[in-house]
Amino acid sequence: MARRCCRATSCSPAKIHTKLRELFISTICLFLCLLFPVTTEADLYTASDQIVILTPENVDRVLVNSTAAMAVEFYASWCGHCIAFSPVWKSLARDIKEWKPAVDLAAIDCASEANAPVCSRFGVRRYPTLKFFHAYSSDDTVGQVFRAISRDERGLRHNLIDLMETHKDPWPPACPPLETATKAEIDNIFENNNVEHLALIFETTNSYVGREVILDLLHYENLAVRRVLSTEEGLVDKLGVTDFPSCYLYTPSGNFTRLKVQNEARTFYSYALRALPGVMRSGKPTTVMSGIIENTTSDLWRQFNRSFVYMADLESTLYYSMRVEMASHPVIDGENLRSLKQYISVLAKFFPGRTVVRNSLISLDKWLSDQDTELSYSSLKNVLDNTAQVPNAAFPDTEMWLACQGSKPHFRKYPCGMWTLFHVLTVQAKDAAIKDRQEVLQAMRSYVHSFFGCRECATHFEIMAAESMSQVGKQNPPELWLWSRHNQVNNRLAGSLSEDPQFPKIQWPPPELCPSCHGVKANGEHTWNLEKTLTFLHFHFSSERLLSDYLEEEAQLLARQKERLNAWQTEQVAKRRAERRAREAQDTITEPPPGQEEEEEEEEGEEEPPTGEEMAQRPGGEAQRVKISEHQPWIKPDTYRPLQSHKKPSIVGLKLWPALDDIVDLDSFVNHHYKAKALRAAAAMSSRVRSRTLQRQVEPQLQASLERGPGLGLGLEPVEPYNLLGQHDPLQKRLLTAQNTGSEEDGALEMYSRINKRRWMSLLSVGFSRLDISLCVILYFLSSACLLAMYLFFKKRLQLRRTKAALL
């Protein structure tokens, strides 16, 4: 029974290790959370929401003695009502972005321990709390609470305007006048203001349209906007105003004309007034749009129609992304390689370009499918240049912007082209009826994350994608998602230094381009007709409406590519030739011809002096050597060095002259050298005396050659080493040719055998001494013994574990 209970309560070692591991991981996570508490300061809002994030460090700078009014939300990140209210506060910030610096929005998280003193200072006890701080507020001001927190933008906007009108003297200079205008003021307005247009908005007492339009156009010059109540009978009767609200333009010449808009609402007035001639955002100089643009002499202005999309812009975008932006990545691997494959795959499927460009994209897509680990941009560039010579394929090789050209060289261009390209791709993907509705958007997201040069722009886009891209599907088409995020970016960048004054960042499409896309609610608020907008997007970015103006013929593009390929091939051939020549020159220096190595080894040693007859027989220049007397005693080999020796050339590519063959045959040496000495000493000397003399001189030379090592003969030049393939060296040849000399030959053969034996011993030992070899053998046996002991130990231990497991 006890055994059964033990079985029931026991766990396997694997389960015990798993539980211990989980407990260890949870302990570490708890420790990290306690050591590094997670801050919640920016849980609901970030800087990209166009909302000022308040902290204890900047609260006084933002709220105290500021020239702009501030509306602050005090919230807690754990509060459900705050979470539900945050999208309204973000939407309001985007809606009144043009009202800065008259008024701005801020937020602070009171759930953060660091922010708790700030919330307590302003008397906040419940969340969310909205407070308004007037311009030039003192440090003891706690703010004015909104009378009621509305859950829609319209109510919050009207409440904010009411609070702004409570400003006391002095009136903030950043805030425009919001009071109503009188007839006397209108008559003298051109005398007191240097403007070209005056817009009068007639409205009722409870209307906010006039004040909203005034704040919307706060940053625009050459335009003044005033509101006139329906009770101002003098102006109403003079202009015959019958509709409220309505807008009239008053010129300096005294003429009044009614502003024609689709709907009498705030958004339509703002669109129409910004489009008036001469109206420009403050700080943006007027740019002449004809002729050559300033700051450049290469970019000519090309006329285009804003109602169309141009293929030149799409191909220019491809050119810049692949040949300029990709070039900043010498090696593309990992996530970047996956992003590139995804980007090219989408282009190969849906790019509605010319045939040669589409063939090039398809070829590039097939090539990328075989790249698994990494690739270099140089190899990618070769594919773009079509070095494989794929037929009827060419990639764009120049930039030429039309609808995306800017009034100055640093405006628009590539960012505009990238937005246009992905708008076109989303529409083409819809026409192809693909199953994955997010394929194009995911490709754009990954490309922007990995390659887009503006890293701040990439960060903002990633935030937008992380918020809502997962909701894209049949009910929320990708075309509408991309359009709405494009408008969010336009709203964020409106008024920035990157905005082109001739192409302001507006909510696109404007009413004049798509009147049916805009609508008005019952309360007069602007609204987008999403169904009509989607229809317009499919129409505007369809492949049938793409214009090919200013594009060259495909034949010209292919011909120019062929010229580049020919030039590239010629360059490659020349490069290979130069590399081969350099390699040959290097081989000539580092690897001398056969026999030269032996000659260079001989140069390191000392040569024996040649005889007088040899000095006389050698060509010019040898006579410069020191002459040796016939009766001069024997000179040791290390006491003589030739005055001239072979050296490596100092100039690359210079070939060595072939070395002179100084090998002397033994018979000729004996016949010439010793015969000459014998004739000069005694003509009648017997052959026996000559033999003894030869033996007495040869034996010391053999002994000296053995002391100097193999390769040196009887007082001769150093000889070549023995060929291991079986070919006899010159020394062996000399000894074999001297077999008829009797005892001298026997001694020479014995010397040769000793030299050969010594060579084989040197080859086998490879420079190791006997002590080294002995130590190696001892260490080998010791390591073998250790391995055997370890094997027996672990084998025994494994048997013990198995025995214990069997007992359990």
C-alpha positions, 0 to 999 in steps of 0.5 A: 500500500505504501508502495502504491501511495509512493507511486501515486505521489511521485513525479518523473525527473523530467516533470520535476525539472520542468516545474523547477524551471518554470518556478525559476523563470517566474521568480526572475520575472518578478524580480525584474518587475520589482527592480525595474517598474514599468512606467505608464507615462505614455501608455495612452498617448505618444508624441505622434498623437500631437499631444504634449506629454506633461512631466514634473520637469516640463509642467511649469514651462508648459502651463505657467506664463505661456503665450498659448492656452492649454487644455490638459487631460488628467487621466489614469492609465488603469481607468477604463473611462480614460481608455475609452476617452483617449481616441476622442482626445487624439481625434480632437488634437488632429482636428484643431492642429491648425489652432496652434499656437493659440491653443494646444492639448496636453495630457498627464498620467496620474497613475504614475508615482512620479506624476502624483505630486503634479496631479495633487498640486492641481487638485485632481481627484477623479479621472479623467479630468479636463482643465483649461489654462489661460495664456499667461497663467501664474504658477498658483493657477490650478486651471478651469475645469470643463463644465462637462466632458463631451464624448464627441469632438464637436462638443469639446471643440465648442467648449474650448472656444468658449473658454478661449473667449474668456481671455482677459486683457491683455489678449494673447497675441497668438490668438486671433480676434474671435468677436463679431465684426461691425459694418464700420470695421469692415469699411476700414479693414483694408486700411488697417490690414495689408491683405488681399482677401477678406472673407465674411462669414455670416452666421447666427448667434449660436453658430461656431462656424465663423470662429472655427474657420478663423482658427483654421486659417490662423497660419495663412497670410494675405487673408483675413476672416471675420464673422458677422452675425445675422443681427448686423442688419447694415451688412446683411441688407447691403449684401442681400444675405439670406442663408446662414451660414454663408461666406462672402469675399470682399475685395479692396475694390469694394466688390462682394462675391459669394464663395461657392462651396459644395456645403455651407460648413466649416471644412468646405470654407477652409478648403476654398479659402486656402485655394484662393490666389495669393493665400499662402501659409505664413513663413512659406515664400511664394515659388514661381512654377514656370521655367527653371526652378531656383537652386537647380539648373537640371530640374525643369518644371513639367506641366501635369494634371493633378487629377491623374497618376503618372507612370513616370512617378511610379518608375522613378519611385522604383529607381530611387528605392532600388538604386539609391535607398537599397545601396545604403545596405552593402549586405542584406540579410535576416529581416531585411532580406525577408522584407526585400523579398516581400516587397519585390514579390508584391511589385512583381504581382501587381505593378501595372508598369510597362512590359520591360519593367514588369519582366525585370521585376519578375526576373528579380523576384525569381532570383531572390527566391534562391537567396536564403542567407544573405546577399550583397547589394553589388549582386542585386545591382547586377540583376537590376542591370540585367547582366544575365541578359534576360530578354525584353527586360529593363529596369528604370535607370533615371528619375523623372517626377511629374505629379510628385515634383516639388516647387524646390528640389528638396520638396516631395518627390520620393515620399510622394511617389512611395505613397502613390505607388502603394495606393496603386498596388492596393487597388491592383491587388483588389482587382486581382481578387487576392485572398490575403487582403493585407499582403500589400500593406504588410509589404509596405510596412516591412519595407518602411521598417527595414529600408526607408531612409527617414527613420522618424517617418518609419517609426510613426508609420510603424505605430500607426500600423501596430494600432490598426493594421490587424483590423484590415479585412473585408469590412475594412478594405486596405485601400481605405486604411492606407488612405486614412493613414495618409491623411493622418500623416498629412495632418501631422506634417501640415505646416512643417518645414517639409511642406511644399507651399505650392502643394499644402498638406490637406485632407485628400481628396479635396472637394473639387476633386471628389465632391461626393466623398465629402458630406455634412452631418445633421449638426453641420459637421463634416463627414467622409462618405467612405463608400464614395471615397472607396469608389473614387480610390478605385477609379483614381488609381486604376491602371487604365488611368495611368498616364505615360507622358514624358516616358521614353520608348521601351526600345530606347530603354533597352538600347541604353541598357545594351550599351551599359552591358557592353561597357560593363563586359568590356570593363570586366574583361579588362579587369580580369586581364589586369588581375591575371597580369598582376597574378603572373607578376606575383608568381614570377617573384614568389615562385622562381623557375626550376633550378632557381630555388637551388641557386638562391639557396646557393647564394646564401652560402659561400662559393668556392673560387673558380680556377684561372682557366674557368675565369678565362673561359667565362664571358665578359665581366668575369675577369673582374673577379679576384684572380687566384694564384695557381700555387695559392693554398686551399681557400675555405668555402666561407671566405669567398663570395662572388661579387655579383649574385642573382637578386629578386627584381625590385620592379613588379613584372620584371623577369629574371635572367636565366641563371648560368649553368655552373655545373662542372662535370667530374671528368672535365674537372679532373682532366682540366684542373689536375692535368694543368697542375701536373703539366706545370709541376712535372711532365714526366710524373708517373700515373701512380703519383697523379693517383695519390695526389688526386686521392689526397685532394679529393678526401678532404673535399669530401669531408668538407662537403659532408660537414657543410651538408648535402648539396655541395660537391668536390670544391664545385658550385652547390648542386641541386637536391635529389629528386624524390621522383627517381631522377638523379641529381647532378652529383649522382651523375658526376659520381656515376660518370667517374666509375673508372677512377678506382678507389676514388670512385668507391669513396665517392659512392660511399659519400653519396650513400651517406648523403642520401641516407641523411636526406631521408632521415631529415625528411622523416624527422621533419626537424624534430629531435629524438626528445620531441618524438619521445615526449609525443609518444608518452603524451599519446599513451597518457591521453589514451589511458585518461580516455579509457579511465573516463569511459570506464568511470561513466559506464560504471556510473550509468550502470548504478543509475539504471540499478537505482531506477529499477529499484524505484 
